Amino acid sequence: MPKSLRLKTNKMSFTDWKTETINGILPEEFYYLIEKNKNHIEKTFPVTLSHCPDLEKTKQFIAFNQDKENHKEGYFFYPRNIKTNALIGYLCIKSIDNQKAKCELGYFVDEDYQGKGITSRLVSKTLDFCFNTLKMNKVFICTSKINKASQQIALKHHFKQEGILREEFKSSDGTLEDVVYFGLLKSEYNHNER
């Protein structure tokens, strides 16, 4: 079999996973996802890592986020592999500003599932939720200058690079780093969804 065909058959199809909300997950499985991907996400999710060093702290983190969602201060989505029942990623809607009708997306997918279209599909579903359910006017993504995969997700979904925020993000080692700021307006989203 040609190599290109083998790669396609190894790809996970969109029907192999579903999206869970925070009420559908257990702290133990989120802790496992974080622990398994610690090296993969240490530079991009230092706050999540710092809140999930062990199972007890992870339970507190999940409870805190459930409270945030109950108060409409954040929303949390988790792709789950239907075949194995394992969580394979995390997406949060954060920095919600109802006065300006804008919010931020933060996301990662399990390192073993990268390049399978999961993040792209999850972002697509989340944009629909942000613009049509939450009635946001703008969704933004802030990403590390070296995180080219996240930048590609933003560009694929028609976000515009609006600038570089200098020393805006504190990494896990305490270094202040620049971030690339991408924004998508509802008018742009509606235009591209036609």
Summary of the structure (lengths in Angstrom):
residues: 194
radius of gyration: 16.8
end to end distance: 38.4
largest distance: 56.2
contacts: 563
relative contact order: 0.13
helix: 44%
strand: 30%
